Amino acid sequence: MSIFEIIMLVCFGMAWPFSIHKSYTSRQVGSKSLVFLVALLIGYISGVLHKVFFLYDAVIFLYILNGTMVSIDIALYIRNRWYHVKKSVEEGT
């Protein structure tokens, strides 16, 4: 278990609740990139797989937690994108 890996995951993880809250309340997608979010999710999944196959330790839970938060943000991105498409169709623009 590496203290530096833990610090990295905790620091990255601290940003996700704010991002999720902003996505949920603002219903905006303008500053988000779905490709970037998916790339991050793939990175967290890779971290989990590394822990499962090569070096299983408690840090796996930080990867799972961060991956879950990114997944929530992806779901909110899709919801918000759908909301804006539906809204623009209803307005006829």
Backbone as CSV, one residue per row, in Angstrom:
resi,resn,N_x,N_y,N_z,CA_x,CA_y,CA_z,C_x,C_y,C_z
1,MET,0.857,-1.174,0.000,0.000,0.000,0.000,0.900,1.232,0.000
2,SER,0.673,2.117,-0.935,1.502,3.309,-1.072,0.758,4.536,-0.543
3,ILE,1.405,5.261,0.337,0.808,6.490,0.878,0.576,7.510,-0.231
4,PHE,1.441,7.497,-1.248,1.294,8.451,-2.350,0.081,8.120,-3.222
5,GLU,-0.181,6.847,-3.399,-1.368,6.427,-4.141,-2.630,6.831,-3.371
6,ILE,-2.601,6.662,-2.066,-3.731,7.048,-1.224,-3.965,8.551,-1.301
7,ILE,-2.908,9.341,-1.190,-3.030,10.802,-1.262,-3.597,11.224,-2.609
8,MET,-3.109,10.617,-3.695,-3.599,10.950,-5.031,-5.099,10.671,-5.137
9,LEU,-5.515,9.492,-4.708,-6.923,9.121,-4.824,-7.811,9.966,-3.922
10,VAL,-7.342,10.295,-2.741,-8.126,11.155,-1.842,-8.261,12.557,-2.436
11,CYS,-7.169,13.096,-2.964,-7.225,14.442,-3.557,-8.146,14.474,-4.771
12,PHE,-8.032,13.477,-5.658,-8.940,13.422,-6.801,-10.374,13.241,-6.327
13,GLY,-10.554,12.386,-5.346,-11.890,12.085,-4.844,-12.578,13.256,-4.178
14,MET,-11.806,14.183,-3.625,-12.408,15.340,-2.955,-13.134,16.254,-3.944
15,ALA,-12.738,16.236,-5.203,-13.355,17.117,-6.195,-14.693,16.586,-6.703
16,TRP,-14.892,15.271,-6.673,-16.086,14.700,-7.296,-17.401,15.098,-6.645
17,PRO,-17.503,15.160,-5.324,-18.792,15.592,-4.753,-19.206,16.995,-5.220
18,PHE,-18.248,17.898,-5.370,-18.563,19.246,-5.861,-19.016,19.205,-7.311
19,SER,-18.333,18.402,-8.118,-18.702,18.273,-9.524,-20.091,17.661,-9.667
20,ILE,-20.369,16.639,-8.863,-21.690,15.996,-8.896,-22.775,16.990,-8.475
21,HIS,-22.518,17.723,-7.427,-23.499,18.710,-6.954,-23.767,19.766,-8.020
22,LYS,-22.703,20.253,-8.650,-22.869,21.267,-9.694,-23.652,20.694,-10.878
23,SER,-23.337,19.472,-11.283,-24.063,18.841,-12.394,-25.532,18.655,-12.061
24,TYR,-25.799,18.247,-10.835,-27.172,17.983,-10.420,-28.002,19.256,-10.351
25,THR,-27.440,20.309,-9.768,-28.212,21.530,-9.550,-28.283,22.435,-10.776
26,SER,-27.227,22.489,-11.573,-27.196,23.430,-12.692,-27.847,22.892,-13.962
27,ARG,-27.864,21.568,-14.110,-28.364,20.926,-15.332,-27.638,21.417,-16.573
28,GLN,-26.383,21.781,-16.426,-25.566,22.263,-17.537,-24.537,21.203,-17.934
29,VAL,-24.202,21.146,-19.225,-23.172,20.232,-19.703,-22.032,20.976,-20.385
30,GLY,-22.132,22.282,-20.462,-21.178,23.076,-21.229,-19.727,22.901,-20.830
31,SER,-19.441,22.798,-19.553,-18.048,22.711,-19.114,-17.591,21.265,-18.905
32,LYS,-18.430,20.299,-19.220,-18.102,18.884,-19.029,-17.746,18.244,-20.364
33,SER,-16.901,17.241,-20.291,-16.544,16.458,-21.466,-16.822,14.989,-21.161
34,LEU,-17.738,14.401,-21.906,-18.062,13.001,-21.710,-16.849,12.114,-21.986
35,VAL,-16.072,12.452,-22.990,-14.870,11.676,-23.312,-13.900,11.697,-22.132
36,PHE,-13.707,12.844,-21.523,-12.818,12.964,-20.373,-13.339,12.144,-19.192
37,LEU,-14.641,12.232,-18.914,-15.218,11.471,-17.810,-15.071,9.966,-18.032
38,VAL,-15.294,9.519,-19.265,-15.147,8.095,-19.573,-13.687,7.669,-19.444
39,ALA,-12.769,8.516,-19.875,-11.345,8.202,-19.732,-10.966,8.054,-18.258
40,LEU,-11.493,8.933,-17.411,-11.238,8.815,-15.977,-11.823,7.525,-15.418
41,LEU,-13.033,7.185,-15.835,-13.663,5.960,-15.357,-12.841,4.737,-15.766
42,ILE,-12.345,4.726,-16.993,-11.493,3.619,-17.448,-10.232,3.542,-16.586
43,GLY,-9.674,4.690,-16.230,-8.502,4.710,-15.361,-8.796,4.120,-13.992
44,TYR,-9.922,4.482,-13.411,-10.287,3.930,-12.100,-10.578,2.431,-12.191
45,ILE,-11.227,2.005,-13.255,-11.476,0.571,-13.448,-10.147,-0.177,-13.583
46,SER,-9.210,0.411,-14.300,-7.886,-0.195,-14.431,-7.191,-0.306,-13.085
47,GLY,-7.347,0.717,-12.247,-6.776,0.667,-10.904,-7.377,-0.458,-10.080
48,VAL,-8.692,-0.636,-10.185,-9.355,-1.727,-9.466,-8.843,-3.075,-9.962
49,LEU,-8.754,-3.225,-11.280,-8.281,-4.494,-11.839,-6.840,-4.791,-11.425
50,HIS,-6.010,-3.766,-11.376,-4.635,-3.954,-10.915,-4.621,-4.455,-9.477
51,LYS,-5.456,-3.862,-8.641,-5.528,-4.287,-7.241,-6.046,-5.726,-7.125
52,VAL,-7.007,-6.088,-7.953,-7.572,-7.436,-7.894,-6.548,-8.483,-8.334
53,PHE,-5.836,-8.209,-9.424,-4.962,-9.219,-10.012,-3.514,-9.200,-9.518
54,PHE,-3.021,-8.054,-9.042,-1.598,-7.969,-8.722,-1.281,-7.567,-7.288
55,LEU,-2.028,-6.654,-6.718,-1.636,-6.126,-5.410,-2.889,-5.740,-4.624
56,TYR,-3.631,-6.745,-4.195,-4.883,-6.468,-3.497,-4.596,-5.861,-2.129
57,ASP,-5.129,-4.666,-1.910,-5.064,-4.027,-0.592,-6.248,-3.086,-0.444
58,ALA,-6.312,-2.408,0.680,-7.477,-1.581,1.011,-7.666,-0.385,0.075
59,VAL,-6.638,-0.022,-0.670,-6.735,1.124,-1.584,-7.781,0.871,-2.675
60,ILE,-8.103,-0.384,-2.915,-9.110,-0.722,-3.920,-10.418,0.009,-3.640
61,PHE,-10.736,0.222,-2.373,-11.990,0.902,-2.028,-11.980,2.370,-2.460
62,LEU,-10.805,3.008,-2.472,-10.724,4.389,-2.973,-10.944,4.426,-4.481
63,TYR,-10.382,3.439,-5.195,-10.632,3.356,-6.635,-12.123,3.135,-6.908
64,ILE,-12.745,2.249,-6.150,-14.173,1.976,-6.335,-15.010,3.203,-6.000
65,LEU,-14.679,3.890,-4.917,-15.409,5.097,-4.531,-15.297,6.172,-5.608
66,ASN,-14.074,6.425,-6.078,-13.887,7.441,-7.119,-14.576,7.037,-8.412
67,GLY,-14.487,5.755,-8.773,-15.164,5.273,-9.976,-16.668,5.422,-9.883
68,THR,-17.203,5.183,-8.708,-18.644,5.358,-8.493,-19.041,6.819,-8.663
69,MET,-18.243,7.719,-8.107,-18.566,9.145,-8.238,-18.468,9.607,-9.688
70,VAL,-17.478,9.116,-10.430,-17.375,9.466,-11.851,-18.575,8.905,-12.607
71,SER,-18.994,7.690,-12.261,-20.165,7.093,-12.908,-21.420,7.929,-12.662
72,ILE,-21.566,8.432,-11.458,-22.701,9.308,-11.140,-22.626,10.581,-11.975
73,ASP,-21.433,11.144,-12.107,-21.274,12.359,-12.908,-21.568,12.086,-14.382
74,ILE,-21.190,10.911,-14.872,-21.508,10.536,-16.255,-23.026,10.428,-16.428
75,ALA,-23.681,9.791,-15.476,-25.144,9.669,-15.549,-25.811,11.043,-15.536
76,LEU,-25.306,11.946,-14.714,-25.854,13.309,-14.674,-25.573,14.050,-15.979
77,TYR,-24.409,13.832,-16.568,-24.086,14.436,-17.865,-25.117,13.992,-18.901
78,ILE,-25.393,12.685,-18.939,-26.360,12.156,-19.905,-27.749,12.724,-19.629
79,ARG,-28.144,12.775,-18.367,-29.441,13.358,-17.998,-29.520,14.817,-18.441
80,ASN,-28.473,15.580,-18.141,-28.474,17.004,-18.479,-28.467,17.223,-19.984
81,ARG,-27.731,16.396,-20.708,-27.694,16.515,-22.172,-29.082,16.216,-22.741
82,TRP,-29.709,15.150,-22.222,-31.057,14.800,-22.654,-32.032,15.933,-22.349
83,TYR,-31.890,16.538,-21.172,-32.757,17.648,-20.771,-32.632,18.805,-21.758
84,HIS,-31.409,19.162,-22.159,-31.220,20.285,-23.072,-31.710,19.966,-24.482
85,VAL,-31.536,18.733,-24.919,-32.060,18.345,-26.231,-33.586,18.408,-26.221
86,LYS,-34.195,17.863,-25.175,-35.654,17.883,-25.053,-36.174,19.322,-24.983
87,LYS,-35.485,20.148,-24.225,-35.897,21.551,-24.080,-35.807,22.293,-25.415
88,SER,-34.741,22.053,-26.164,-34.585,22.746,-27.449,-35.617,22.269,-28.466
89,VAL,-35.997,20.992,-28.418,-37.041,20.487,-29.305,-38.380,21.108,-28.955
90,GLU,-38.667,21.217,-27.661,-39.935,21.810,-27.237,-40.026,23.281,-27.616
91,GLU,-38.880,23.963,-27.602,-38.862,25.394,-27.964,-38.821,25.580,-29.473
92,GLY,-38.521,24.500,-30.231,-38.495,24.576,-31.665,-37.235,25.189,-32.229
93,THR,-36.134,25.116,-31.463,-34.885,25.682,-31.973,-33.944,24.616,-32.422
